[in-house]
Amino acid sequence: MKEKIKSGIKKLIDTGFVHIFGANTLNQVLSFLSGIVLVRVLTKADYGCFSDALNTYQFFLLASGLGIASGILQMCSEYSDRPDVSQRIYEWSSRFGIKVNILLSLSILAVGLFAPFTIKGSNELLVCFSALPIFTLMYEMAIAKMRGDIKAKEYSYSNIVNMVLYCGFSILGASFIASKGLIFGRYLAYIFTIVFIAFRFHVFPSFKKVTLEDSIKRPLLKVSLISVVNNGLSTLFNLLEVFILGIVISDSTVTASYKVATTIPTALNFVPLAFAVYVYPYFAKHIGDFKWVKKNYCRSLLGLGAINGAIAVVLLIIADPLIIIIFGTQYADCVSLFRILVVGYFIGGTFRVLSGNLLVSQRKLLYNTMVAIIGCLVSIGANVFLIPKYGSLGASYAHICVLTITGVLNTGGMIYFISRKKEAGNADEEK
């Protein structure tokens, strides 16, 4: 038994799980601590204004690179045994994605300059965000390439460097010039990380024209475009909560309290995401091997459920002192919101995140799209109905409602697909 445990631990270390999970844990701890500092450095009104501008900026990010980072991860995973093909996929994708995000940045700039905002000051901050998508995508494509090539250590080290710089520059910037400094700190973090990855791991942003066979380009673009729709719709319901809340209740302090309540549950998403990041390339490599996929999916789901359940129970018990100690008495009004969102974390983190990612690894993209559309429609309806009636509590009720529905659909869909007996030759067929 001891030898089996030792062998299992060694395998996790050798395949990079320890590096990925350790890096994600450290990153979330740093992100969480910096978030606490930022909440205390900025005034409540200023933090609410920043949150409003950030929420609008994130709407644009839903179309970042038209999903090309997801395409890089999938196709480089499938061609991880052919480095020359993997490199050409990355170079073609890099040029494509950067051109897309230049147009995206110009759109953000136009909205920041000319669109009306209900919370004063949001326009100016959105203008400051406008060029950031270009640098963010460069970083995301580089780490997608490393992860697709199953270079877990390089991926993990790059993530740590980025988060240390991100937190450090954000706090320094916010301390000196408030919200604007916080935004400019993010620019510096991504720029320095891109330089680090380029010179340390030789993954450079590419602007050169590269030829890619149609047999590779078509699935690359298909995965990318459907992924951007799926990820966009999945993320949209989170953004709609703050967006509708800001319109219905034009009070930056209410927005600030809601954002604070989401801080810990959102940060904890690193647990299911770390699992998904680690196992994704292996599931992609075993596409069509239903026996292998079924066995390892069930193991992952049960283990993740146990971890998330333990985390949720602890947080529900210590909610009151935790919020006051970490964020201060000015945010005591968000304890009820926090408890609801913790339950949402357990549901989403266990049944939605892992299953949604692994459906993509098996190219069940259209099913993911259907789930995302349903989730988005439920979010709009629930928020429009519940926020005017219950305020920020209504937003949290809508949040947990969407997570429950999409979690059931993702997990049910994954179980359905892997339980069907199909030949490996039909693995690429859309269900």
FENLIN-V92696 format. One record per pair of residues at least 24 apart in sequence whose C-alpha atoms are under 8 Angstrom apart, sorted by sequence separation. I is the first residue (numbers start at 1). J is the second residue. D is the distance in Angstrom with one decimal. If there is no record, write none. Layout:
I_J_D, I_J_D
This chain:
69_93_8.0, 106_130_7.0, 165_189_4.9, 166_190_7.4, 315_339_7.8, 378_402_6.3, 68_93_6.3, 105_130_5.0, 106_131_7.9, 275_300_7.9, 105_131_5.2, 163_189_7.9, 316_342_7.2, 376_402_8.0, 105_132_7.5, 162_189_6.3, 165_192_7.9, 315_342_7.2, 375_402_5.6, 68_96_8.0, 105_133_6.5, 162_190_6.7, 165_193_7.8, 375_403_7.9, 68_97_6.2, 102_131_7.8, 104_133_7.5, 105_134_7.4, 312_342_6.0, 375_405_7.1, 65_96_7.5, 66_97_7.0, 102_133_8.0, 162_193_5.4, 312_343_6.7, 375_406_6.0, 65_97_4.2, 101_133_6.2, 102_134_6.4, 161_193_6.6, 272_304_6.9, 374_406_7.7, 64_97_7.7, 65_98_6.7, 101_134_5.5, 312_345_7.6, 65_99_8.0, 66_100_7.1, 312_346_6.3, 372_406_7.4, 65_100_5.4, 158_193_7.2, 371_406_6.2, 64_100_7.4, 65_101_5.7, 98_134_6.2, 101_137_7.7, 64_101_6.1, 309_346_6.3, 158_196_7.9, 308_346_5.6, 371_409_6.6, 98_137_7.3, 158_197_6.6, 371_410_7.2, 64_104_7.4, 97_137_7.4, 98_138_7.4, 63_104_7.9, 305_346_7.8, 308_349_7.1, 308_350_6.7, 368_410_7.5, 60_104_7.1, 94_138_7.4, 305_350_5.3, 304_350_6.1, 367_413_7.8, 94_141_6.9, 154_201_7.1, 60_108_7.1, 301_350_6.9, 301_351_7.7, 57_108_7.2, 90_141_7.7, 139_190_6.8, 352_403_7.1, 359_410_7.9, 128_180_7.0, 135_187_7.3, 301_354_7.6, 125_179_7.5, 129_183_6.6, 136_190_6.4, 139_193_7.3, 352_406_6.3, 353_407_7.8, 356_410_5.6, 90_145_6.6, 125_180_6.5, 128_183_6.9, 132_187_6.3, 135_190_6.1, 139_194_5.8, 142_197_7.6, 337_392_7.6, 341_396_6.4, 344_399_7.2, 348_403_5.2, 352_407_4.0, 355_410_5.5, 356_411_7.7, 359_414_6.2, 128_184_7.6, 135_191_6.6, 138_194_7.1, 337_393_6.1, 340_396_6.5, 344_400_4.8, 347_403_6.5, 348_404_6.9, 351_407_4.6, 352_408_7.4, 355_411_5.4, 358_414_7.8, 336_393_7.9, 340_397_7.3, 343_400_7.4, 347_404_6.2, 350_407_7.9, 351_408_6.6, 341_399_7.6, 352_410_5.8, 135_194_8.0, 337_396_6.3, 341_400_6.9, 344_403_6.4, 348_407_5.9, 351_410_6.9, 352_411_6.8, 355_414_6.3, 340_400_7.4, 344_404_7.6, 347_407_6.8, 351_411_5.7, 142_203_6.2, 142_204_7.5, 86_149_7.6, 142_205_7.5, 366_430_7.2, 367_431_7.4, 362_427_7.6, 363_428_6.8, 365_430_7.5, 366_431_7.4, 83_149_7.9, 362_428_7.8, 364_430_6.2, 52_119_7.4, 138_205_6.3, 260_327_7.9, 363_430_7.1, 364_431_6.5, 69_137_7.6, 80_148_6.6, 53_122_4.9, 57_126_6.6, 64_133_7.0, 72_141_7.0, 76_145_6.6, 80_149_4.9, 49_119_6.5, 52_122_6.4, 53_123_7.1, 56_126_7.6, 77_147_7.7, 78_148_7.9, 79_149_8.0, 80_150_7.2, 49_120_7.3, 69_140_6.3, 73_144_5.0, 77_148_4.2, 260_331_7.6, 49_121_6.6, 50_122_6.8, 53_125_6.1, 54_126_7.3, 57_129_7.0, 61_133_7.0, 65_137_6.9, 69_141_4.9, 72_144_6.1, 73_145_6.1, 76_148_4.7, 77_149_5.9, 49_122_5.8, 53_126_5.4, 57_130_8.0, 64_137_7.0, 68_141_7.6, 72_145_6.2, 75_148_7.5, 76_149_6.0, 77_150_7.3, 261_334_5.7, 265_338_7.9, 70_144_7.3, 73_147_6.7, 74_148_6.8, 257_331_6.1, 260_334_7.5, 261_335_7.1, 287_361_7.2, 288_362_7.4, 50_125_7.0, 69_144_6.1, 73_148_4.7, 283_358_7.0, 287_362_5.4, 72_148_7.1, 257_333_7.3, 258_334_6.7, 261_337_6.0, 262_338_6.6, 265_341_6.4, 269_345_7.4, 257_334_5.8, 261_338_4.7, 265_342_5.7, 268_345_7.7, 272_349_5.6, 276_353_7.7, 280_357_7.3, 284_361_4.7, 271_349_7.7, 272_350_7.0, 276_354_5.5, 280_358_6.4, 283_361_6.1, 284_362_6.2, 258_337_7.2, 262_341_6.7, 266_345_7.6, 275_354_7.3, 283_362_7.2, 261_341_7.6, 265_345_5.7, 269_349_6.3, 273_353_6.9, 281_361_7.6, 272_353_6.4, 273_354_7.1, 276_357_6.5, 280_361_6.3, 272_354_6.2, 276_358_7.4, 94_205_6.3, 95_206_5.8, 94_206_5.5, 95_207_4.8, 94_207_6.9, 95_208_6.8, 91_205_7.7, 92_206_7.7, 95_209_7.3, 91_206_5.3, 91_207_7.5, 92_208_7.9, 91_208_7.4, 92_209_6.8, 92_210_5.4, 91_210_6.7, 92_211_7.3, 92_212_7.1, 294_415_7.7, 88_210_6.8, 88_211_7.8, 89_212_7.1, 88_212_7.0, 294_418_5.7, 293_418_6.9, 294_419_7.2, 119_246_7.7, 291_418_7.8, 118_246_7.5, 290_418_5.5, 50_179_6.2, 118_247_6.9, 290_419_7.4, 290_420_7.9, 119_250_6.6, 150_281_7.0, 290_421_7.4, 20_152_6.5, 24_156_7.8, 27_159_7.5, 31_163_7.2, 42_174_7.3, 46_178_8.0, 47_179_7.5, 118_250_6.5, 119_251_7.6, 290_422_7.6, 19_152_6.8, 20_153_7.4, 23_156_5.4, 27_160_6.1, 30_163_7.2, 34_167_5.7, 38_171_6.4, 41_174_7.0, 46_179_7.1, 119_252_6.9, 148_281_6.3, 227_360_7.9, 19_153_6.0, 23_157_7.2, 26_160_7.4, 30_164_7.1, 34_168_7.9, 37_171_7.2, 41_175_6.4, 147_281_7.5, 258_392_6.5, 288_422_7.6, 16_151_7.9, 17_152_7.6, 20_155_7.6, 24_159_7.8, 230_365_7.9, 288_423_7.1, 289_424_6.4, 16_152_5.0, 20_156_5.3, 23_159_6.8, 24_160_7.9, 27_163_5.7, 31_167_6.3, 34_170_8.0, 38_174_7.1, 42_178_6.4, 288_424_4.6, 15_152_7.3, 16_153_6.3, 19_156_5.9, 23_160_5.9, 27_164_7.6, 30_167_6.8, 34_171_6.7, 41_178_7.9, 42_179_7.5, 287_424_7.9, 288_425_7.4, 227_365_7.2, 230_368_6.2, 234_372_5.2, 237_375_7.2, 241_379_8.0, 254_392_7.3, 288_426_7.2, 226_365_6.4, 230_369_4.9, 233_372_5.2, 234_373_8.0, 237_376_5.6, 240_379_7.4, 244_383_7.1, 248_387_7.5, 288_427_4.4, 223_363_7.6, 226_366_7.4, 229_369_6.8, 233_373_6.3, 236_376_6.6, 240_380_7.0, 244_384_7.2, 248_388_6.6, 287_427_6.3, 288_428_7.7, 75_216_8.0, 231_372_7.7, 234_375_6.9, 223_365_7.4, 230_372_5.6, 233_375_7.5, 234_376_6.9, 237_379_5.3, 241_383_6.4, 245_387_6.7, 249_391_7.5, 226_369_7.2, 230_373_7.9, 233_376_5.8, 237_380_7.3, 240_383_7.6, 244_387_7.7, 75_219_8.0, 75_220_6.3, 74_220_7.9, 245_391_7.3, 245_392_6.9, 72_220_7.3, 71_220_5.2, 74_223_7.6, 71_221_6.8, 245_395_7.3, 71_222_8.0, 68_220_7.9, 71_223_5.3, 68_221_7.3, 70_223_7.2, 71_224_4.5, 242_395_7.9, 70_224_5.7, 241_395_5.5, 69_224_7.3, 67_223_8.0, 68_224_4.9, 71_227_7.8, 67_224_4.4, 68_225_7.5, 70_227_6.6, 241_398_8.0, 66_224_6.4, 67_225_5.7, 241_399_7.6, 66_225_5.8, 67_226_7.8, 67_227_5.8, 67_228_4.4, 238_399_7.2, 66_228_5.7, 237_399_7.6, 64_228_7.8, 63_228_6.2, 237_402_7.8, 62_228_6.8, 62_231_7.2, 63_232_7.0, 62_232_4.7, 62_235_7.6, 62_236_7.9, 59_236_7.3, 59_239_7.1, 58_239_7.6, 55_239_6.1, 55_242_7.1, 56_243_7.8, 55_243_7.1, 52_242_7.5, 52_243_7.5, 52_246_7.4, 49_252_6.1, 52_255_7.7, 78_281_7.8, 48_252_4.5, 51_255_7.5, 77_281_5.3, 47_252_7.9, 48_253_5.9, 51_256_7.2, 46_252_7.9, 48_254_7.8, 78_284_6.4, 45_252_5.5, 48_255_5.5, 74_281_7.5, 77_284_6.5, 78_285_5.7, 44_252_7.6, 45_253_5.6, 48_256_4.5, 51_259_7.5, 73_281_7.9, 77_285_6.6, 44_253_5.9, 47_256_6.2, 74_284_6.9, 45_256_7.4, 44_256_6.4, 35_263_7.9, 32_263_7.6, 32_264_7.4, 32_267_6.7, 31_267_7.7, 28_267_6.0, 28_268_7.5, 28_270_6.8, 25_270_7.0, 24_270_6.2, 25_271_7.7, 24_271_7.8, 21_271_7.8, 24_274_6.4, 21_274_5.5, 20_274_6.5, 21_275_7.5, 20_277_7.8, 20_278_6.7, 17_278_6.0, 16_278_7.5, 40_327_7.4, 74_361_6.8, 39_327_7.1, 36_326_6.7, 36_327_6.3
